[in-house]
């Protein structure tokens, strides 16, 4: 078998599968591919950015200039503190939530109505009918066109049953006197325009609020901004006065009621005391005061009794020791006149005792002076004993007196306590009545104080806000912001271009380079055949010539039959072969080596029988004419021509026969002589065929698949094709050398 026919191409590996066995875990970002994609899609991004800039310029030119004036207001914390000092209803602390509340107050419809009335804007036709730019008209037209679609997509209103409808009708009949006028007046329109063009913001984390108004007239914008600041300041004063007035009215009503309730509660206390005989002395009941005094005296009497008892026990102990024969040296003080006598006797006794011991030690007990001193000592002891007995008796009498007084006080306190226990319920009720009376009196005093302060605050000329920077007439228009809009248009258009480019890059890519054919189809590729046009560049001519040379070398290397080689130029899809110079250029290249070359063009209907020297050194003929020369009706395979005779004739008369075959994707057989081709060259339109289609078409034609020698990309735009090649790669250098 022919070695070319034994060549088999494997297409079992699916497209985009890495040939080195790497899995998804080896994913890496290929920056070179990203750069190539960016280079390829740069025109799209640039065009979209340019379109965005053009639209931005159109919006700028179609917009009416607007002027913004800003009024700066300070929420004065010191004034708020002053108000808190003189007001019974303190102002709110200037927290973040309170400042945001002030912002919403400025944006409110009530303040807008005050500004309208202050400036008479409801009668200003220029204000009520502002100019409309082309941009606003376009947006209004778009909104008008999309409104039916929005209504169609909105959910239907819930159906109401008959009972609820009747109830609503009855309610409307009852409230006929409270009909609300829903007609839009010029005042309402003016207030709505004010709120639409008003901007209120807090300056960072400070207590400063900026009130801005944007309009078509700079002078009117400044007037409106100033009016907002003045109206807001006056609003604060009016609200404070109104709140104080309402509070004063309410407090006055409550004072009348509280005064009556306080008087009734005090009268109830006095009446209850009179009915139950409860006498009050220095703020306390008489019985309670008596109990307190008796208890105090009882405690003091108990202490006196205990002291008298202790003194008596001490004296009795001394007396018992004297009865036992112990000498008595001293007697406790009694606090009376006898204390000095007892002290003198004690000194005499001690002096006599000391002299007696000295005499006894020197002369003995029988000495006359010792005997005399002993008698004197005995007399002194007898006198001291008598004094001790008298003091003891006096202490006993004092103890009995103290004990009797304590018992008397205890009995009196018990009697008073028994009487008080019998009136516990009465006293409890009295305490309740007194508590009620005290509560009403305290509330009345507090409300009376609040009423007086609130009455004075109604005319207090201090507001907690202050205008620190009045609005000035703006020098220039604040919108349209030309630079910002132009930059936004460029960025938005560029972003849309990037999205379009990403979508184009992420979609399945057609075959555009030889490396893609080798990687996706596992098929060799000879190169590119650029688009041929009038005045083609020298680079395109050089690229075409190199590709044709490689195709010729493939034919010479893989052909080489002595009887002649039949080469099939197989297009993958149908395209206009008249625009391609590949068959003619390849035939011309093969004919340079004095080989006999025949080019069979399937689109040429003229019949040329074995011509001599053809154009450009090769011979051309048409497939129809070639088949007609060998037409027959007696072939066993049912074909209307003799294939073997045609092949024998071609091999005998030509070294190379180039036949333009039918497209693989358009026929079951890609040519009438498909069974006798020695090798095939696959012609792939540049940028028009995806790998899946090429792989399926090749697999569907096994005869062509077995004879495929190489492939070629036709119709490439040379400058565009370079963007799909890796910069500096062999493919790029080989193509663009």
C-alpha positions in Angstrom: 0.0 0.0 0.0 1.1 3.6 -0.6 3.0 5.0 2.4 0.8 8.1 2.1 -2.3 6.0 2.5 -0.9 4.3 5.5 -0.6 7.6 7.3 -3.4 7.9 9.9 -4.3 11.1 11.9 -5.7 10.8 15.4 -8.6 13.1 16.1 -9.7 11.4 19.3 -8.4 14.1 21.6 -11.1 16.7 22.0 -10.4 20.3 21.1 -8.8 22.6 23.7 -7.4 19.6 25.6 -3.8 20.2 26.8 -1.4 17.9 25.0 1.0 17.7 28.0 -1.4 15.8 30.2 -2.0 18.8 32.6 -5.2 18.9 34.5 -7.5 21.7 35.5 -5.5 22.0 38.8 -2.5 23.3 36.7 -4.5 26.4 35.6 -2.3 29.4 35.1 -2.9 32.9 33.6 -1.3 33.2 30.2 -0.4 36.9 30.1 0.9 36.7 26.6 -2.6 35.4 25.4 -4.2 38.2 27.4 -2.0 40.8 25.7 -2.7 39.3 22.3 -6.5 39.4 23.0 -6.1 43.0 24.2 -4.2 43.9 21.0 -6.9 42.2 18.8 -9.9 43.8 20.6 -8.3 47.2 21.0 -10.1 48.7 18.0 -13.5 47.6 19.4 -12.8 49.1 22.8 -11.5 52.3 21.1 -14.6 52.6 18.9 -17.0 52.1 21.8 -15.1 54.6 23.9 -15.2 57.1 21.0 -19.0 56.5 20.7 -19.4 57.1 24.4 -17.4 60.3 24.1 -19.5 61.4 21.1 -22.7 60.7 23.1 -21.4 62.6 26.1 -20.6 65.6 23.8 -24.1 65.4 22.4 -25.5 65.3 25.9 -23.4 68.3 26.9 -24.4 70.3 23.8 -28.1 69.3 24.3 -28.2 70.3 28.0 -29.3 73.6 29.4 -26.8 75.2 31.8 -27.8 75.1 35.5 -26.4 77.3 38.3 -26.1 76.2 41.9 -26.1 78.6 44.9 -25.2 77.3 48.3 -26.4 78.7 51.7 -24.4 77.4 54.8 -26.3 77.0 58.1 -24.8 76.2 61.5 -26.7 74.3 64.1 -25.4 76.4 67.0 -24.8 74.2 70.0 -24.2 77.1 72.4 -27.6 78.6 71.6 -29.1 75.2 72.1 -27.5 75.0 75.6 -28.9 78.5 76.3 -32.4 77.3 75.3 -32.0 74.3 77.5 -31.2 76.6 80.5 -34.4 78.7 80.1 -36.7 76.0 78.8 -38.6 73.4 80.8 -38.7 71.4 77.5 -35.0 70.9 76.6 -33.9 70.8 73.0 -32.7 67.5 71.5 -29.0 66.7 71.8 -27.2 67.4 68.5 -26.6 63.7 67.6 -26.2 62.3 64.1 -29.9 61.3 64.1 -31.0 64.8 65.1 -28.9 66.4 62.4 -30.3 64.1 59.8 -33.8 65.1 61.1 -32.9 68.7 60.5 -31.8 67.9 57.0 -35.2 66.2 56.3 -37.0 69.2 57.7 -35.2 71.5 55.2 -36.3 69.1 52.4 -39.9 69.0 53.6 -42.8 70.3 51.7 -43.9 72.6 54.5 -40.6 74.6 54.2 -40.9 74.6 50.4 -44.4 76.1 50.6 -43.0 78.9 52.9 -40.3 79.7 50.4 -42.8 79.8 47.5 -45.0 82.2 49.5 -42.0 84.3 50.5 -40.7 84.8 47.0 -44.0 84.6 45.1 -42.8 81.8 42.9 -46.3 80.5 42.1 -46.8 83.6 40.0 -43.5 83.4 38.2 -44.0 81.9 34.8 -40.3 81.6 34.0 -39.9 79.5 37.2 -43.0 77.4 36.6 -42.0 76.7 32.9 -38.2 76.2 32.9 -36.4 75.6 29.6 -35.9 72.0 28.5 -32.8 70.8 26.7 -32.5 68.3 23.9 -31.2 65.7 26.4 -34.2 66.1 28.6 -36.5 65.9 25.6 -34.9 62.6 24.5 -35.1 61.2 28.1 -38.7 62.3 28.2 -39.5 60.6 24.9 -37.8 57.4 26.1 -39.9 57.5 29.3 -43.1 58.1 27.3 -42.3 55.2 25.0 -41.5 52.8 27.9 -44.4 53.8 30.1 -46.9 51.4 28.4 -44.4 48.6 28.9 -44.0 49.5 32.5 -47.8 49.5 33.0 -48.1 46.2 31.2 -45.4 44.6 33.5 -46.9 46.1 36.7 -49.1 43.8 38.8 -52.9 44.3 38.4 -54.8 46.0 41.2 -56.5 43.6 43.6 -60.2 43.1 43.0 -62.5 44.4 45.6 -65.6 42.6 46.8 -69.1 44.1 46.9 -69.1 44.5 50.7 -65.9 46.6 50.8 -67.2 48.7 47.9 -70.4 49.4 49.8 -68.5 50.2 52.9 -66.3 52.7 51.0 -69.4 54.3 49.5 -70.9 54.8 52.9 -67.6 56.2 54.3 -67.5 58.7 51.4 -71.1 59.8 52.1 -70.3 60.3 55.8 -67.1 62.3 55.0 -68.6 64.4 52.3 -67.9 67.5 54.3 -64.1 66.7 54.6 -63.4 66.4 50.8 -59.7 67.0 50.0 -58.9 69.1 46.9 -56.5 67.0 44.8 -56.1 69.5 42.0 -52.5 70.6 41.4 -52.2 74.3 41.9 -49.4 76.6 40.7 -48.3 76.7 44.4 -48.0 72.9 44.4 -46.0 72.9 41.1 -43.6 75.6 42.4 -43.1 73.6 45.7 -42.4 70.4 43.7 -39.9 72.2 41.4 -38.1 73.6 44.5 -37.8 70.2 46.1 -36.6 68.6 42.9 -33.8 71.1 42.5 -32.9 71.4 46.2 -29.8 69.6 47.7 -29.2 69.5 51.4 -26.1 67.8 52.9 -24.2 67.7 56.1 -20.5 68.9 55.9 -18.6 65.8 57.0 -19.1 65.2 60.8 -19.7 68.8 61.7 -22.8 70.7 62.7 -22.8 72.6 59.4 -25.5 72.0 56.8 -25.2 73.2 53.2 -28.4 74.2 51.4 -27.9 74.2 47.6 -30.4 75.1 44.9 -29.8 74.5 41.2 -31.7 76.5 38.6 -31.4 78.0 35.1 -31.1 81.6 36.4 -28.1 82.3 38.7 -29.7 85.3 40.4 -32.9 83.4 41.1 -30.9 80.4 42.4 -29.1 82.7 44.9 -32.4 84.2 46.0 -34.0 80.9 46.6 -31.0 79.5 48.5 -31.0 82.6 50.8 -34.8 82.3 51.2 -34.4 78.7 52.4 -31.8 79.8 55.0 -34.0 82.6 56.3 -37.1 80.5 56.2 -35.4 77.7 58.1 -34.2 80.1 60.8 -37.7 81.6 61.1 -39.2 78.1 61.2 -37.0 77.2 64.2 -38.2 80.3 66.1 -41.9 79.7 65.2 -41.7 76.1 66.1 -40.0 76.9 69.5 -42.7 79.6 70.2 -45.5 77.3 69.1 -44.3 74.5 71.2 -43.9 76.8 74.2 -47.4 78.2 73.6 -49.0 74.8 73.3 -47.1 73.6 76.4 -48.3 76.7 78.3 -51.9 76.2 77.4 -51.7 72.6 78.4 -50.0 73.4 81.6 -52.6 76.0 82.5 -55.3 73.4 82.0 -53.5 71.0 84.2 -52.8 73.5 86.9 -56.5 74.1 87.4 -57.1 70.4 87.8 -54.1 69.9 90.1 -55.0 72.9 92.3 -58.5 71.4 92.9 -57.1 67.9 93.6 -54.4 69.3 95.9 -57.0 71.2 98.0 -59.2 68.2 98.2 -56.4 66.0 99.3 -55.3 68.5 102.1 -58.9 68.9 103.3 -59.3 65.1 103.5 -56.2 64.9 105.8 -57.4 67.6 108.2 -60.9 66.1 108.3 -59.6 62.7 109.1 -57.4 64.0 112.0 -60.3 65.9 113.5 -62.6 62.8 113.3 -60.1 60.5 115.0 -58.7 62.9 117.5 -55.2 62.9 116.0 -53.4 65.9 117.5 -50.2 66.9 115.7 -47.3 68.7 117.5 -44.3 70.0 115.6 -45.2 67.8 112.6 -45.8 64.6 114.5 -48.8 63.0 116.3 -49.0 63.6 120.0 -49.1 59.9 120.9 -46.1 59.2 118.7 -44.1 62.1 120.4 -45.1 60.7 123.9 -43.9 57.3 122.9 -40.6 58.6 121.7 -39.9 60.6 124.9 -40.9 57.7 127.1 -38.6 55.4 125.2 -35.7 57.8 125.5 -36.2 58.2 129.3 -36.5 54.5 129.7 -33.2 53.9 128.0 -31.5 56.6 130.3 -33.2 55.2 133.4 -32.0 51.7 132.5 -28.5 52.9 132.3 -28.7 54.7 135.7 -30.2 51.5 137.3 -27.4 49.4 136.0 -24.7 51.9 137.3 -26.4 52.0 140.8 -26.5 48.2 140.8 -22.8 47.9 139.9 -21.8 50.4 142.7 -23.9 48.6 145.3 -22.3 45.2 144.3 -18.8 46.7 144.7 -19.5 48.1 148.1 -21.1 44.9 149.3 -18.1 43.0 148.2 -15.8 45.2 150.3 -18.1 44.8 153.3 -18.0 41.1 153.0 -14.2 41.1 152.9 -14.1 43.2 156.0 -16.4 40.7 157.8 -13.9 38.0 156.8 -11.2 39.8 158.7 -9.4 41.5 155.8 -8.2 45.0 156.5 -10.0 47.8 154.7 -7.6 50.3 153.3 -10.0 52.5 151.2 -13.6 53.1 150.6 -15.0 54.0 147.0 -15.9 57.6 146.5 -19.5 58.4 147.1 -19.4 62.0 145.7 -20.4 63.4 149.1 -18.7 65.3 152.0 -17.5 62.1 153.8 -15.1 61.4 151.0 -12.4 63.8 152.5 -12.8 62.2 155.9 -12.4 58.7 154.6 -9.3 59.8 152.7 -7.8 61.3 155.8 -8.5 58.1 157.8 -6.9 56.0 155.0 -3.7 58.1 155.2 -3.5 57.9 159.0 -4.1 54.1 158.8 -1.3 53.7 156.3 1.1 55.9 158.2 0.4 54.0 161.5 0.8 50.7 159.8 4.3 51.7 158.4 5.5 52.9 161.8 4.1 49.8 163.5 6.1 47.5 161.1 9.4 49.4 161.7 9.0 49.2 165.6 8.1 45.5 165.4 11.1 44.9 163.2 13.5 46.8 165.6 12.0 46.3 169.1 9.3 43.5 168.8 5.6 43.5 169.3 5.8 44.0 173.1 7.4 47.4 172.9 5.0 50.0 174.4 4.9 52.2 171.3 4.2 49.2 169.2 1.3 48.2 171.4 0.0 51.8 171.3 0.2 51.9 167.5 -1.6 48.6 167.2 -4.5 49.9 169.3 -4.6 53.0 167.1 -4.7 50.9 163.9 -7.6 48.8 165.3 -9.6 52.0 166.0 -8.9 53.3 162.5 -10.2 50.1 161.0 -13.4 50.3 163.0 -14.0 53.8 161.9 -13.4 52.9 158.2 -15.8 50.0 158.5 -18.5 52.2 159.9 -18.0 54.6 156.9 -18.2 51.6 154.5 -21.5 50.4 156.0 -22.9 53.9 155.6 -21.8 54.2 152.0 -23.2 50.7 151.2 -26.6 51.6 152.6 -26.6 54.9 150.6 -25.9 52.9 147.4 -28.6 50.5 148.2 -31.1 53.3 148.6 -30.0 54.9 145.3 -30.3 51.6 143.5 -33.9 51.1 144.7 -34.9 54.6 143.6 -33.4 54.0 140.1 -35.1 50.6 139.7 -38.5 52.0 140.8 -38.2 54.8 138.2 -37.3 52.4 135.4 -40.3 50.2 136.2 -42.5 53.2 136.2 -41.3 54.4 132.8 -41.6 50.8 131.4 -45.2 50.6 132.6 -46.1 54.0 131.1 -44.4 53.1 127.8 -46.3 49.9 127.7 -49.6 51.6 128.3 -48.9 54.2 125.6 -47.8 51.4 123.2 -51.0 49.5 123.9 -53.0 52.6 123.1 -51.1 53.2 119.8 -51.5 49.5 118.7 -55.2 49.9 118.9 -55.0 52.8 116.3 -52.7 51.2 113.7 -55.3 51.2 110.9 -56.2 54.8 111.7 -52.6 56.0 111.5 -52.0 54.0 108.3 -55.0 55.6 106.6 -53.7 59.0 107.8 -50.3 58.3 106.2 -51.9 57.4 103.0 -53.9 60.6 102.9 -50.8 62.6 103.8 -48.9 60.9 101.0 -51.6 61.7 98.4 -51.8 65.3 99.6 -48.0 65.7 99.4 -47.9 64.2 95.9 -50.5 66.6 94.6 -48.8 69.5 96.2 -45.4 68.6 94.7 -46.8 68.1 91.2 -48.7 71.3 91.5 -45.5 73.2 92.5 -43.6 71.6 89.6 -46.2 72.4 87.0 -46.6 75.9 88.3 -42.9 76.5 87.9 -42.9 75.0 84.4 -45.9 77.2 83.4 -44.2 80.4 84.5 -40.9 79.5 82.6 -42.8 78.4 79.5 -44.9 81.6 79.4 -41.7 83.6 79.4 -40.2 81.5 76.6 -42.9 82.2 74.1 -41.2 85.4 73.0 -37.6 84.2 73.5 -35.8 85.6 70.4 -33.1 82.9 70.1 -33.0 80.1 67.5 -30.7 77.1 67.6 -29.6 77.8 64.0 -27.5 80.5 62.4 -26.7 81.4 58.8 -22.9 81.6 58.6 -22.4 81.9 54.8 -25.2 83.6 52.8 -25.7 82.3 49.2 -23.9 84.3 46.5 -24.7 84.5 42.8 -22.7 81.7 41.1 -20.1 82.8 38.6 -20.4 79.7 36.4 -22.7 76.9 35.5 -22.5 73.8 37.8 -24.0 71.5 35.1 -23.4 70.0 32.7 -20.0 69.1 34.1 -18.2 68.8 30.8 -15.0 67.2 31.9 -16.8 64.7 34.2 -19.4 63.8 31.5 -16.8 63.4 28.8 -14.7 61.2 31.0 -17.7 59.2 32.1 -18.7 58.8 28.5 -15.2 57.6 27.6 -15.1 55.2 30.6 -18.6 53.9 30.1 -18.0 53.4 26.3 -14.7 51.7 27.0 -16.3 49.5 29.6 -19.0 48.4 27.1 -16.3 47.8 24.6 -14.4 45.7 27.1 -17.5 43.7 27.7 -18.1 43.2 24.0 -14.5 42.3 23.5 -14.6 39.8 26.4 -17.7 38.2 24.9 -16.0 37.9 21.5 -12.9 36.4 23.1 -14.9 34.0 25.3 -17.0 32.6 22.4 -15.7 29.6 20.5 -12.8 30.8 18.4 -12.3 30.0 14.7 -9.0 28.8 13.3 -6.7 31.7 12.6 -3.1 30.4 13.0 -1.0 27.3 12.2 -0.4 26.7 15.9 -4.1 26.5 16.6 -4.5 23.9 13.8 -1.7 21.8 15.2 -3.1 22.1 18.8 -6.8 21.8 18.0 -6.8 19.3 15.1 -3.4 17.6 15.5 -2.7 18.4 11.9 0.3 20.0 10.2 -0.2 23.4 8.6 2.0 24.8 5.9 1.1 28.4 6.7 -1.0 31.4 5.5 -2.2 32.5 2.1 -3.1 36.2 2.5 -5.9 37.9 0.7 -4.8 38.8 -2.8 -5.9 42.1 -4.0 -4.7 44.8 -6.4 -1.5 46.3 -5.0 -0.9 43.6 -2.4 2.1 44.3 -0.2 5.5 42.7 -0.5 5.0 41.0 2.9 1.8 39.3 1.6 3.7 38.1 -1.5 6.6 36.8 0.5 4.2 35.0 2.9 2.3 33.4 0.0 5.5 32.3 -1.7 6.9 30.7 1.5 3.6 28.9 2.1 3.5 27.6 -1.5 7.1 26.4 -1.2 6.3 24.4 1.9 3.3 22.9 0.1 5.4 22.0 -2.8 8.0 20.3 -0.6 5.2 18.3 1.1 4.0 17.1 -2.3 7.6 16.2 -3.5 8.4 14.5 -0.2 5.2 12.6 0.4 4.4 11.9 -3.3 7.2 10.6 -5.5 5.3 8.0 -7.5 7.0 7.0 -10.7 3.7 7.0 -12.6 2.7 10.5 -11.3 1.2 11.9 -8.1 -2.4 12.9 -7.8 -2.9 15.7 -5.2 -6.3 16.7 -4.0 -6.8 20.3 -2.9 -9.8 19.8 -0.5 -11.6 22.9 0.8 -13.2 22.5 4.2 -16.2 24.6 3.2 -17.5 26.0 0.0 -16.0 29.4 -1.0 -15.2 31.3 -4.2 -12.2 29.5 -5.6 -11.7 32.2 -8.2 -10.5 34.5 -5.5 -7.8 32.1 -4.4 -4.5 31.8 -6.2 -3.4 28.7 -4.3 -4.0 26.1 -7.0 -2.3 28.2 -9.7 0.6 29.2 -7.5 1.2 25.6 -6.4 1.1 24.3 -9.9 3.5 27.0 -11.1 5.9 26.1 -8.2 5.8 22.4 -9.0 6.4 23.1 -12.7 9.6 24.9 -12.0 11.5 21.6 -11.8 10.6 20.6 -15.3 7.8 18.4 -14.0 4.7 18.0 -16.0 1.9 19.5 -13.9 -1.8 19.4 -14.6 -4.3 21.6 -12.7 -7.9 20.3 -12.8 -10.1 23.2 -11.9 -13.7 22.2 -10.9 -15.0 25.6 -11.8 -13.7 25.8 -15.4 -16.1 24.2 -17.9 -13.9 24.4 -21.0 -12.4 21.2 -22.2 -8.7 21.0 -23.2 -7.5 17.7 -24.4 -3.9 17.0 -23.5 -2.6 20.5 -24.3 1.0 21.3 -24.9 2.9 23.8 -22.8 0.2 25.4 -20.7 0.1 28.8 -19.1 2.8 29.5 -16.6 4.5 26.2 -17.5 1.6 23.9 -16.5 -1.6 22.6 -18.0 -5.1 23.5 -16.9 -8.3 21.7 -17.7 -11.8 21.4 -16.2 -13.1 18.4 -14.3 -16.2 18.3 -16.5 -14.2 18.2 -19.7 -11.9 15.5 -18.3 -14.8 13.3 -17.2 -16.6 13.8 -20.5 -13.6 12.4 -22.5 -13.9 9.2 -20.6 -17.6 8.9 -20.4 -19.0 5.3 -20.7 -22.1 3.4 -19.7 -20.7 -0.1 -19.2 -18.9 0.4 -15.9 -19.7 -2.2 -13.2 -19.9 0.4 -10.4 -22.5 2.3 -12.3 -20.4 5.4 -12.8 -20.8 7.2 -16.1 -17.0 7.5 -16.7 -14.0 5.2 -16.6 -12.0 6.1 -13.5 -9.2 3.6 -14.2 -8.6 5.0 -17.6 -8.6 8.5 -16.4 -6.1 7.7 -13.6 -3.8 5.8 -16.1 -3.9 8.6 -18.5 -3.1 11.2 -15.8 -0.3 9.2 -14.3 1.3 8.4 -17.6 1.3 12.0 -18.9 1.9 14.1 -15.8 4.2 14.1 -12.8 1.7 16.0 -10.6 -2.0 16.3 -11.0 -3.6 19.0 -8.8 -7.4 18.5 -8.5 -9.7 21.0 -6.8 -12.1 18.7 -4.9 -15.5 19.3 -3.5 -15.8 20.8 0.0 -15.8 18.3 2.9 -18.8 19.9 4.6 -21.0 19.9 1.5 -20.9 16.4 0.0 -20.7 12.7 0.9 -17.8 12.3 -1.6 -15.4 15.2 -1.9 -14.7 14.5 -5.6 -15.3 12.0 -8.4 -11.7 10.7 -8.2 -11.6 10.7 -4.4 -10.6 7.0 -4.2 -7.4 7.5 -6.3 -5.9 10.6 -4.7 -2.4 10.0 -3.4 -2.4 12.8 -0.9 -4.7 15.7 0.1 -4.1 19.2 1.2 -6.9 20.7 3.4 -7.8 24.3 2.5 -9.2 26.1 5.6 -10.7 29.6 5.3 -9.0 31.9 7.7 -11.2 32.9 10.7 -14.3 31.2 9.3 -14.2 27.7 10.6 -14.3 26.5 14.2 -12.2 23.5 15.4 -15.3 21.4 16.1 -16.6 21.8 12.6 -13.3 21.0 11.1 -12.7 17.9 13.3 -16.2 16.5 12.5 -15.9 17.1 8.8 -12.5 15.3 8.7 -13.8 12.4 10.8 -16.8 12.1 8.5 -14.5 11.5 5.4 -12.2 8.7 6.3 -10.6 8.5 2.8 -9.6 12.1 3.0 -8.5 11.7 6.6 -6.2 8.9 5.7 -4.6 10.9 2.9 -4.2 14.3 4.6 -0.7 15.5 4.2 -1.0 19.1 5.5 -3.3 22.1 5.6 -3.2 25.7 4.7 -5.1 28.8 5.9 -6.5 30.9 3.0 -7.9 34.4 2.9 -6.0 35.7 5.9 -5.6 39.4 6.5 -1.9 39.6 7.2 -2.0 42.5 9.7 -4.9 41.0 11.6 -3.5 37.5 11.6 -0.4 38.7 13.4 -2.5 39.6 16.4 -3.3 35.9 16.9 0.3 34.8 17.0 2.6 34.8 20.0 5.0 37.7 19.7 8.5 36.5 19.0 7.4 32.9 18.2 8.7 30.8 15.4 5.4 31.0 13.6 5.4 34.8 13.6 9.1 35.0 12.5 8.5 32.4 9.8 5.4 34.2 8.5 6.5 37.8 8.7 10.3 37.4 8.0 
